[in-house]
């Protein structure tokens, strides 16, 4: 019985680390209006946010409300005596990796916060929103953070050795257009010294330093010295490089400016939606956001930019209070040293003599744990998805699946604990961790701290106790194993907790695999006091059955609720063939179509359709005929069509109605696009683009537009469309059928009118 209680106590201890990590990783403090004038106050920032947002309605680029928000921001700066000016220009940005070019006329706000000579510290946020949401968090919270930081800097009578400016960009949601137009202006670009950006992808959670410019070692040192709570990891930047996501800062980093990027991302369900309201923004999150910006900018004020030059660091924050870090160039030598020390410790450690079978079993134990946890996570998720019929059954009610995954990984940990003894489990487990440290240090150094840092502590402790009485089974050895496990759990289980807030449980391997690495350090403690075979079997079976039971419970719960609604955009679509359609689109962020409510299907007689947009986009969504067309289509005119060497140069005029919010042009891959010339912008498709190329001109002055294409291939298949951020009144029946557990998001409900360019 003692061994059983010990085993389950260790499991509860790991859960306790999980709960602690979740609590510590959540901001709790919000400074009120009585805070010193030189400090950041989220209550003051929230009041500023209320004034900037006004009626809290969407304010996409070029809209009337966008201009109203801009005017309110200018009034806030004027009230503080901060000189401002606006910069308006047309720009196009070939967005990285997406074969997509966004264009618009945008208007940036530039505020002279602290005067000075030389290159400036730039505080940056964007003020436009998506068409579907008011953008209280994304990114008016960033605007309010910049404004409150400006107030605090002015109150401090800052004696900065650099000027400080605020850049409030327009058109970020349309394709980083405000940042792009700023950098296209040589005089404005020449003012930039270092950039600190504040963004949001949710409404709460820690404000994370998730991206820095290359050579970030000195930047991390400055951050560590000037913010009260840490929330960062070189893992974030390593992963972010591979994602098709960008912020305005992407363009500044690309141009070589030292940069910091802060964002919060918990409660992503409200991201780019009508729920992105001020009441849903957590004030403690806003406080951490502001303390990050104010702290870093204050540190930069007295820092020579030359002192920021250097190499990369690898790092991670622990409990918000510790930020261990080493130069990235040290990662591989340190990882190799950790492996050698652990190998020596394993060789020296006192333990039972082991034959080849037990040695092989010990060596295979970590792999069995990692694979087992991954497979159990898949099984649990599959059961919940099958019962629910939804791709993410935990979206609205995550607790049941969270518990199911917890019991799943614990069942596997109990299972593998009998594969070897304490010595074998410790030696094998930590050597596997050290091996992963070497591999990641060589290939993806930003990830290596998760293996190398706990491995280094374990190497010292296990080497020190290797020859102690009883070896690692003795008191000293058990203490060394426990302390090593605590360090690993604080790192790996914290990653489990933060991963769920950022991504949810849909990607269950991001839960099970980090948990497996943490539990790998618990297995030696389980193996040191093994349960009887009967008790072990009963414990593992109980964990397995509980995991399956909670998976069933997760599947039986509704996947969506009013507070966690499904994203369903309604579209009225027409094309040149006289095809009018109703479309219900759920494929937000390219995750694919998912089932929609029965009431909505019945109301429109909707059916899953592979080519829902009739060739305009290669897209699967729910669609149905909508009867006779109601609207005139946009028109095209070929202004000129000529051969220039081996290329064909075609100039088109595309004209939409007075209600047009965006003009879309799709150029098929067979046309072999070489260049686009568009109102002074010359765009050459970057190397690596594949598939069709889409141009989107999203400001109101795009309603009547002339564009020149240089093509090397067949140009007979050009299509274009007029988009309106509105839904026709005769579609009210479909909107009424969309339940309260669903909402529009991103571009929201739309009218799309498609036509073809008539070319010879």
C-alpha positions in Angstrom: 0.0 0.0 0.0 2.9 2.4 0.8 4.3 2.0 -2.7 0.8 2.7 -4.2 0.4 5.8 -2.1 3.9 7.0 -3.0 3.2 6.5 -6.7 0.0 8.4 -6.7 1.4 11.1 -4.5 4.1 11.6 -7.1 1.4 11.9 -9.8 -0.5 14.5 -7.6 2.8 16.3 -7.1 3.1 16.6 -10.9 -0.5 17.9 -11.1 0.4 20.4 -8.4 3.3 21.7 -10.5 0.8 22.0 -13.4 -1.6 24.0 -11.3 1.2 26.2 -9.9 2.5 26.8 -13.4 -0.9 27.8 -14.6 -1.4 30.2 -11.6 2.0 31.8 -11.8 1.7 32.1 -15.6 -1.5 34.1 -15.2 -1.2 37.8 -14.4 -3.0 38.8 -11.2 -2.1 42.4 -10.5 -3.6 45.5 -11.9 -2.4 49.0 -10.8 -5.3 51.4 -10.2 -5.6 55.1 -10.9 -3.7 56.0 -7.7 -0.5 54.4 -8.9 2.4 56.9 -9.2 2.3 59.0 -12.3 5.6 57.5 -13.4 4.2 54.0 -13.3 2.0 52.1 -15.7 -1.5 51.7 -14.6 -3.9 49.3 -16.4 -6.9 51.2 -14.9 -5.7 54.4 -16.5 -4.9 52.5 -19.7 -8.3 50.9 -19.7 -10.0 54.4 -19.4 -7.9 55.5 -22.4 -8.9 52.4 -24.2 -12.6 53.3 -23.6 -12.1 56.7 -25.1 -10.2 55.4 -28.1 -12.7 52.6 -28.9 -15.7 54.8 -28.6 -18.8 52.8 -29.7 -16.7 49.6 -30.1 -17.5 48.8 -33.7 -15.2 47.3 -36.4 -12.8 49.8 -37.9 -11.0 48.1 -40.8 -8.6 50.1 -42.9 -10.2 53.0 -44.9 -13.6 52.8 -43.1 -15.3 55.8 -41.6 -14.9 54.3 -38.1 -11.2 53.8 -38.8 -10.9 57.5 -39.4 -12.9 58.2 -36.2 -10.6 56.0 -34.1 -7.6 57.7 -35.6 -9.0 61.1 -34.7 -9.6 59.9 -31.1 -6.0 58.7 -30.8 -4.7 62.0 -32.1 -6.7 63.8 -29.4 -5.2 61.5 -26.7 -1.7 62.5 -27.8 -2.6 66.2 -28.0 -4.0 66.1 -24.5 -0.6 65.1 -23.3 1.1 67.8 -25.3 2.8 65.3 -27.6 3.2 66.6 -31.2 1.9 64.2 -33.8 1.5 64.0 -37.5 0.0 61.5 -39.9 1.5 59.9 -42.9 -0.8 58.6 -45.7 0.3 56.7 -48.8 -0.6 53.8 -51.0 1.4 50.6 -50.6 1.5 46.9 -51.6 3.0 44.2 -49.5 3.8 40.7 -50.9 3.1 38.8 -47.7 5.7 36.2 -46.9 4.9 32.6 -47.9 1.2 33.0 -48.8 1.3 34.0 -52.5 -0.8 36.9 -51.4 -0.3 40.6 -52.1 -2.3 43.1 -50.0 -2.6 46.7 -51.1 -4.3 49.8 -49.7 -4.0 53.5 -48.9 -3.2 53.6 -45.2 -2.7 56.4 -42.7 -0.1 56.0 -39.9 0.2 58.1 -36.8 3.6 59.3 -35.7 4.0 60.9 -32.3 7.1 62.7 -31.0 7.1 61.4 -27.4 10.5 62.4 -26.2 12.6 64.8 -28.3 16.2 64.1 -29.1 18.8 63.6 -31.8 19.8 60.4 -33.6 17.8 57.3 -34.2 14.7 56.8 -32.2 13.2 54.2 -29.9 10.0 53.3 -31.7 6.9 52.1 -29.6 4.6 50.4 -32.1 1.0 49.2 -32.2 -1.7 49.2 -34.9 -5.1 50.8 -34.7 -7.1 49.1 -37.4 -9.3 46.0 -36.7 -10.7 43.2 -38.8 -14.1 43.8 -40.4 -15.8 41.3 -38.0 -14.6 42.7 -34.7 -14.0 46.0 -32.8 -10.4 45.1 -31.9 -10.4 46.0 -28.3 -7.5 43.6 -27.6 -6.1 43.3 -31.2 -4.8 45.9 -31.1 -6.4 48.8 -29.4 -5.0 47.4 -26.2 -1.6 48.0 -27.8 -2.6 51.5 -28.7 -3.8 52.2 -25.1 -0.5 50.6 -23.8 1.6 53.0 -25.9 -0.5 56.0 -24.8 -0.3 55.1 -21.1 3.5 54.4 -21.5 3.8 57.8 -23.2 2.1 59.5 -20.3 4.4 57.7 -17.8 7.5 58.6 -19.7 6.4 62.3 -19.9 5.6 62.3 -16.1 9.1 60.9 -15.4 10.7 63.9 -17.2 12.7 61.4 -19.2 16.3 62.2 -20.0 16.7 59.8 -22.8 19.9 59.7 -24.9 17.6 58.8 -27.8 14.4 60.3 -29.1 11.3 58.2 -28.4 8.5 58.1 -31.0 5.2 56.2 -31.1 4.2 54.6 -34.4 0.6 53.7 -34.5 0.1 51.9 -37.8 -2.9 51.4 -40.0 -3.7 48.3 -42.2 -1.8 45.7 -40.1 -4.8 43.3 -40.4 -4.9 43.8 -44.2 -1.3 42.7 -44.6 1.2 44.7 -42.5 0.5 47.7 -44.7 1.1 50.5 -42.2 4.5 49.2 -41.3 5.3 48.6 -45.0 4.4 52.1 -46.0 6.5 53.6 -43.2 9.6 51.6 -44.2 9.1 52.5 -47.9 9.6 56.1 -46.9 13.4 56.5 -46.7 13.2 59.5 -44.4 10.9 57.8 -41.9 12.9 54.6 -42.0 16.1 56.5 -41.3 14.7 57.6 -38.0 14.4 54.1 -36.6 16.9 52.8 -34.0 15.2 50.0 -32.1 11.5 48.9 -32.2 9.2 47.6 -29.4 5.9 46.2 -30.7 2.8 45.4 -28.6 0.2 43.0 -30.1 -2.5 40.6 -29.0 -4.0 37.3 -30.2 -6.5 36.9 -27.3 -7.9 38.8 -24.4 -6.0 37.6 -21.4 -2.9 35.7 -20.3 0.7 36.7 -19.8 2.3 39.3 -22.1 5.0 37.2 -23.7 8.2 38.3 -25.3 7.7 35.9 -28.1 10.0 37.3 -30.8 13.2 39.2 -31.0 15.5 40.3 -33.8 18.6 38.1 -34.5 21.5 38.6 -32.2 19.2 38.9 -29.2 21.5 38.2 -26.3 21.9 41.8 -25.2 18.2 42.4 -25.8 17.3 39.6 -23.4 19.7 41.0 -20.8 18.0 44.4 -21.1 14.5 42.8 -20.8 15.6 40.8 -17.8 16.9 43.9 -16.0 13.9 46.1 -16.6 10.6 44.1 -16.3 9.1 42.8 -13.0 7.8 39.4 -14.3 9.3 37.3 -17.0 7.4 35.5 -19.8 9.6 34.4 -22.6 11.5 31.6 -24.1 13.8 31.1 -27.1 11.4 28.2 -28.0 8.7 30.8 -28.9 11.0 32.5 -31.4 12.2 29.2 -32.8 8.6 28.0 -33.4 7.4 31.4 -34.7 9.9 31.3 -37.5 8.0 28.3 -39.0 4.5 29.7 -38.7 2.7 31.6 -41.5 2.0 34.4 -39.0 3.4 37.9 -39.0 3.0 41.2 -37.2 4.2 44.7 -38.2 7.5 43.9 -36.5 8.3 41.2 -39.1 9.1 43.9 -41.6 11.3 45.8 -39.2 13.2 42.7 -38.3 13.6 41.9 -41.9 15.2 45.3 -42.4 17.7 44.6 -39.6 16.4 46.7 -36.7 16.9 45.5 -33.1 13.4 44.5 -32.0 11.2 43.2 -29.2 7.7 41.8 -29.9 5.2 41.4 -27.0 1.8 39.8 -27.2 -0.8 38.0 -25.1 -2.7 35.1 -26.6 -4.9 33.3 -24.0 -8.6 33.1 -24.9 -7.9 33.0 -28.6 -11.5 32.0 -29.1 -12.3 35.8 -29.1 -9.5 36.7 -31.5 -10.7 38.5 -34.7 -14.3 38.3 -33.6 -17.2 40.4 -32.3 -16.3 39.3 -28.8 -13.0 41.2 -29.0 -14.6 43.8 -26.6 -13.1 45.9 -23.9 -15.1 44.1 -21.2 -13.3 40.9 -22.2 -9.8 42.3 -21.9 -8.2 41.3 -18.6 -6.8 44.3 -16.8 -4.0 42.3 -15.1 -2.9 41.2 -18.6 -2.9 44.9 -19.7 -0.8 45.7 -16.7 1.9 43.2 -17.6 1.8 44.3 -21.2 2.4 47.9 -20.1 5.1 47.1 -17.6 6.9 45.2 -20.4 6.7 48.1 -22.8 7.6 50.8 -20.2 10.3 48.7 -18.7 12.1 47.9 -22.0 11.7 51.5 -23.3 13.0 52.9 -20.1 16.0 50.6 -20.3 16.6 51.5 -23.9 16.6 55.3 -23.1 20.0 55.0 -21.4 21.5 52.3 -23.6 23.9 52.9 -26.4 22.6 51.0 -29.5 26.1 49.6 -30.0 25.8 47.8 -26.7 22.8 45.9 -28.1 25.0 44.1 -30.7 26.0 40.6 -30.1 25.0 37.0 -30.6 21.9 35.0 -29.8 21.0 33.6 -26.5 19.0 30.5 -25.6 16.8 31.0 -22.6 13.5 30.3 -20.8 11.6 31.9 -17.9 10.8 29.9 -14.8 7.9 30.8 -12.6 8.1 34.4 -13.9 11.0 35.1 -11.6 14.0 33.4 -13.2 15.4 33.8 -16.6 18.4 31.4 -17.1 20.2 32.0 -20.4 23.4 31.2 -22.1 24.9 32.3 -25.5 23.5 30.1 -28.3 27.1 29.3 -29.2 27.4 27.5 -25.8 24.3 25.3 -26.3 26.0 22.5 -28.2 29.2 22.3 -26.1 27.1 22.5 -22.9 24.7 19.8 -24.2 27.7 17.5 -24.9 29.2 18.2 -21.5 25.8 17.4 -19.8 25.6 14.1 -21.7 29.2 13.1 -20.7 28.6 14.0 -17.1 25.4 12.0 -17.0 27.1 9.1 -18.7 29.9 9.1 -16.0 27.3 9.4 -13.3 25.4 6.4 -14.7 28.6 4.4 -14.9 29.7 5.3 -11.4 26.3 4.9 -9.7 25.8 1.9 -7.4 23.0 -0.3 -8.6 22.0 -3.9 -9.1 24.0 -5.7 -11.8 22.1 -5.6 -15.0 22.1 -8.2 -17.9 21.6 -7.3 -21.5 17.8 -7.7 -21.3 17.4 -5.3 -18.5 19.8 -2.9 -20.0 17.9 -3.0 -23.3 14.6 -2.5 -21.5 16.0 0.5 -19.6 17.2 2.0 -22.8 13.8 1.6 -24.5 11.8 3.0 -21.5 11.9 6.7 -22.5 10.9 5.9 -26.1 8.1 3.7 -24.8 6.9 6.6 -22.6 7.0 9.2 -25.4 5.4 7.0 -28.0 2.8 5.7 -25.5 1.8 9.2 -24.4 1.5 10.3 -28.0 -0.6 7.3 -28.9 -2.8 7.6 -25.8 -3.4 11.3 -26.6 -4.5 10.4 -30.1 -6.8 7.6 -28.7 -8.4 9.9 -26.2 -8.8 12.7 -28.7 -10.2 10.3 -31.3 -12.8 9.0 -28.9 -13.9 12.5 -28.0 -14.0 13.6 -31.6 -15.9 10.5 -32.7 -18.6 10.9 -30.1 -18.8 14.7 -30.5 -18.7 14.9 -34.3 -16.6 18.0 -33.9 -12.9 18.4 -34.7 -12.3 20.1 -31.3 -14.7 18.7 -28.7 -12.8 20.6 -26.0 -13.3 24.1 -27.5 -16.2 25.1 -25.2 -15.6 22.7 -22.3 -11.9 21.8 -22.0 -11.9 20.3 -18.5 -13.0 16.8 -19.3 -10.5 16.3 -22.2 -7.8 18.0 -20.1 -8.4 15.4 -17.3 -8.6 12.6 -19.8 -5.2 13.5 -21.3 -3.8 13.8 -17.7 -4.9 10.3 -16.8 -3.7 9.0 -20.2 -0.1 10.2 -19.7 -0.1 9.0 -16.1 -1.3 5.5 -17.2 1.7 5.3 -19.5 4.1 6.5 -16.9 2.9 3.8 -14.5 3.1 1.2 -17.3 6.8 1.9 -18.1 7.9 2.2 -14.5 8.1 -1.6 -14.3 10.4 -1.8 -17.3 13.5 -1.1 -15.2 14.8 -0.3 -11.8 15.6 3.2 -10.4 19.2 3.1 -11.6 18.2 2.1 -15.1 15.3 4.5 -15.3 17.4 7.5 -14.1 20.4 6.7 -16.3 18.3 6.0 -19.4 15.8 8.8 -18.9 18.4 11.5 -18.3 20.7 10.3 -21.0 17.8 10.5 -23.5 17.0 14.0 -22.3 20.7 14.9 -22.8 20.6 13.3 -26.3 17.7 15.5 -27.2 19.7 18.4 -25.9 22.5 17.7 -28.3 20.2 17.2 -31.3 18.2 20.4 -30.6 21.3 22.4 -29.8 22.7 21.4 -33.2 19.6 21.9 -35.2 17.1 24.1 -33.3 19.1 25.8 -30.6 16.1 27.8 -29.3 14.5 24.6 -28.0 17.6 23.2 -26.4 17.2 24.9 -22.9 14.2 22.6 -22.2 16.7 19.6 -22.3 20.0 21.1 -21.5 19.1 23.3 -18.4 17.4 20.6 -16.4 20.0 18.1 -17.7 22.8 20.2 -16.3 21.3 20.4 -12.8 20.6 16.6 -12.9 24.1 15.9 -14.1 25.6 17.7 -11.1 23.2 16.1 -8.5 23.4 12.6 -9.9 27.1 12.7 -10.2 27.4 13.9 -6.6 25.3 11.1 -5.3 26.4 8.3 -7.6 28.6 6.7 -5.0 26.5 7.6 -2.0 25.2 4.7 0.2 22.5 2.9 -1.7 23.3 4.7 -4.9 20.2 6.4 -6.4 18.0 4.1 -4.3 19.4 5.6 -1.1 18.2 8.7 0.6 20.8 11.0 -1.0 20.1 9.6 -4.4 16.4 9.8 -4.0 16.7 13.5 -3.0 18.9 14.1 -6.0 16.3 12.4 -8.3 13.5 14.4 -6.7 15.2 17.7 -7.0 16.1 17.0 -10.6 12.5 16.0 -11.4 11.2 19.2 -9.8 13.4 21.3 -12.0 12.3 19.3 -15.1 8.6 19.5 -14.2 8.8 23.2 -13.6 10.0 23.6 -17.2 8.1 20.9 -19.0 4.8 21.0 -17.2 4.8 24.8 -17.5 5.0 24.2 -21.2 1.9 22.0 -21.0 0.0 24.7 -19.2 1.1 27.6 -21.5 0.6 25.5 -24.6 -3.0 24.9 -23.9 -3.7 28.6 -23.3 -2.0 29.5 -26.6 -3.4 26.7 -28.8 -6.0 24.7 -26.9 -6.2 20.9 -26.8 -7.0 20.3 -30.4 -3.2 19.7 -31.0 -3.0 17.2 -28.2 0.7 16.2 -28.8 1.6 19.7 -27.5 0.0 18.5 -24.3 1.1 14.8 -24.1 4.7 15.0 -25.4 5.9 17.8 -23.0 4.1 16.0 -20.2 5.9 12.8 -21.2 9.3 14.6 -20.9 8.4 15.9 -17.5 7.1 12.5 -16.3 10.3 10.8 -17.7 12.1 12.3 -14.6 9.4 10.9 -12.3 9.7 7.3 -13.5 13.0 6.7 -11.6 11.2 7.6 -8.4 8.4 5.2 -9.3 10.8 2.5 -10.1 12.8 2.9 -6.8 9.8 1.7 -4.8 7.9 -0.6 -7.2 4.4 -1.6 -6.4 3.4 -5.2 -6.4 2.3 -6.6 -9.8 -1.3 -6.6 -8.7 -1.2 -3.1 -7.3 0.7 -1.9 -10.4 -1.8 -3.5 -12.7 -4.8 -2.1 -10.8 -3.3 1.5 -10.7 -2.4 1.5 -14.4 -5.8 0.1 -15.4 -7.6 2.6 -13.2 -5.7 5.5 -14.8 -6.5 4.1 -18.3 -10.2 3.6 -17.5 -10.5 7.0 -16.0 -8.8 8.5 -19.1 -11.3 6.8 -21.4 -14.2 7.7 -19.2 -13.3 11.4 -19.3 -12.7 11.2 -23.1 -16.3 9.9 -23.4 -17.5 12.7 -21.2 -15.6 15.3 -23.3 -17.3 13.9 -26.4 -20.8 14.1 -24.9 -20.5 17.8 -24.1 -21.5 20.4 -26.7 -18.5 21.5 -28.7 -19.6 25.2 -28.6 -21.5 27.5 -26.3 -22.5 31.1 -26.4 -19.3 32.2 -24.6 -17.2 30.0 -26.9 -19.0 30.2 -30.2 -18.2 28.4 -33.5 -16.8 30.6 -36.3 -19.2 30.5 -39.2 -19.1 33.3 -41.8 -22.1 33.7 -44.1 -21.4 34.7 -47.7 -23.7 35.7 -50.5 -21.8 34.8 -53.8 -22.5 35.6 -57.4 -20.4 34.9 -60.5 -20.4 35.6 -64.3 -22.2 32.4 -65.0 -25.3 33.6 -63.2 -24.5 31.3 -60.3 -25.8 32.8 -57.0 -25.0 30.9 -53.8 -25.4 31.1 -50.1 -22.2 29.9 -48.3 -21.5 29.0 -44.7 -17.8 29.0 -44.2 -16.1 27.5 -41.1 -12.5 27.1 -42.4 -11.0 29.8 -40.2 -7.2 29.9 -40.5 -7.2 27.1 -43.0 -8.2 24.4 -40.6 -10.7 23.0 -43.0 -14.5 22.8 -43.1 -16.2 21.4 -40.0 -19.8 20.5 -39.3 -22.3 23.3 -38.8 -25.5 23.4 -36.8 -28.4 21.4 -38.2 -30.7 24.5 -37.9 -28.4 26.4 -40.2 -28.2 23.5 -42.7 -32.0 23.2 -42.8 -32.6 26.9 -43.1 -30.6 27.2 -46.3 -30.6 23.6 -47.5 -26.8 23.8 -47.3 -24.5 21.0 -48.4 -20.8 20.5 -48.1 -19.3 21.6 -51.4 -15.7 21.2 -52.5 -15.8 24.2 -54.9 -18.0 26.4 -52.8 -16.7 29.6 -54.4 -17.1 28.3 -58.0 -13.4 28.6 -58.9 -12.7 32.0 -57.2 -11.0 30.1 -54.4 -10.2 26.4 -54.1 -12.3 26.1 -51.0 -14.6 23.6 -49.3 -17.6 25.0 -47.4 -21.3 24.5 -47.0 -23.2 26.0 -50.0 -26.6 26.0 -51.8 -28.1 27.9 -54.8 -29.5 31.3 -53.9 -31.8 31.8 -56.8 -31.6 34.5 -59.4 -28.7 37.0 -59.1 -29.4 40.3 -57.4 -26.4 42.5 -58.1 -24.5 43.9 -61.0 -21.0 42.4 -61.2 -17.8 44.3 -61.2 -16.4 45.1 -64.6 -13.0 44.8 -66.3 -11.5 46.6 -69.3 -8.3 45.8 -71.0 -6.5 49.1 -71.4 -3.5 47.6 -73.2 -2.2 44.2 -74.1 1.2 43.9 -75.7 4.2 41.6 -76.0 7.5 42.8 -74.5 10.2 40.3 -75.4 9.0 36.9 -74.2 6.6 38.4 -71.8 3.0 39.6 -72.1 2.2 43.0 -70.5 -1.5 43.5 -69.8 -3.0 46.6 -68.2 -6.4 46.1 -66.7 -9.0 48.4 -65.3 -11.1 46.8 -62.6 -14.2 48.6 -61.4 -16.6 47.8 -58.6 -19.7 49.4 -57.3 -19.9 52.3 -54.8 -20.3 49.7 -52.1 -17.1 47.9 -52.7 -14.8 47.4 -49.7 -12.2 45.4 -51.5 -11.2 44.3 -55.0 -9.7 40.8 -55.4 -7.7 39.6 -58.4 -6.6 36.0 -58.8 -3.8 35.1 -61.2 -3.4 31.4 -61.9 0.0 29.7 -61.6 -0.1 28.9 -65.3 0.0 32.7 -66.1 3.6 32.7 -64.6 3.4 36.1 -63.0 6.6 38.0 -63.3 5.6 41.4 -61.9 2.7 43.7 -61.0 2.7 47.4 -61.3 0.0 49.0 -59.3 -0.3 52.8 -58.5 3.5 53.3 -58.3 4.1 50.0 -56.5 6.3 47.4 -58.4 5.8 44.0 -56.9 7.9 41.0 -58.0 6.7 37.6 -56.6 9.3 36.4 -54.1 11.1 33.1 -54.9 9.3 30.1 -53.5 5.8 31.2 -54.2 3.6 28.5 -55.6 0.0 28.1 -56.7 -2.2 31.0 -57.7 -1.4 34.5 -56.7 -4.1 36.7 -55.1 -4.1 40.5 -55.0 -6.4 42.2 -52.6 -6.8 46.0 -52.7 -8.7 46.8 -49.5 -9.1 50.6 -49.2 -12.1 52.4 -50.6 -10.1 54.1 -53.3 -9.6 50.7 -54.9 -13.1 50.6 -56.3 -11.8 51.8 -59.7 -8.3 50.5 -60.1 -5.8 50.1 -63.0 -3.2 47.3 -62.6 -0.4 46.1 -65.0 0.6 42.5 -65.1 3.8 41.1 -66.6 3.2 37.5 -67.5 5.2 34.7 -69.1 2.4 32.2 -69.4 -1.2 31.6 -70.3 -3.3 34.6 -69.1 -6.8 33.4 -70.1 -8.0 32.4 -66.7 -7.9 35.6 -64.7 -10.8 36.1 -62.2 -11.6 39.1 -60.0 -14.2 40.0 -57.5 -15.8 42.8 -55.5 -16.0 42.2 -51.8 -18.4 43.9 -49.4 -18.3 43.7 -45.6 -22.0 43.3 -45.4 -24.7 40.7 -45.8 -27.8 41.2 -48.0 -31.1 41.9 -46.3 -32.8 39.1 -48.2 -30.4 36.7 -46.4 -31.8 37.6 -43.0 -33.3 34.2 -42.7 -29.9 32.6 -42.9 -28.4 35.0 -40.2 -31.4 34.2 -38.0 -30.7 30.5 -38.3 -27.1 30.9 -37.2 -27.4 30.1 -33.5 -26.1 32.1 -30.6 -23.4 29.4 -30.3 -21.9 30.7 -33.6 -20.5 34.0 -34.8 -18.9 35.6 -37.8 -15.1 36.2 -37.6 -12.2 37.6 -39.6 -13.7 39.4 -42.6 -17.2 38.5 -41.2 -20.4 38.1 -43.3 -19.8 39.2 -46.8 -21.1 39.7 -50.3 -18.7 38.5 -53.0 -19.4 39.3 -56.6 -17.0 37.5 -59.0 -16.3 38.0 -62.7 -13.8 36.9 -65.3 -11.4 39.1 -67.3 -12.2 38.7 -71.0 -8.9 38.3 -72.6 -7.9 37.1 -76.1 
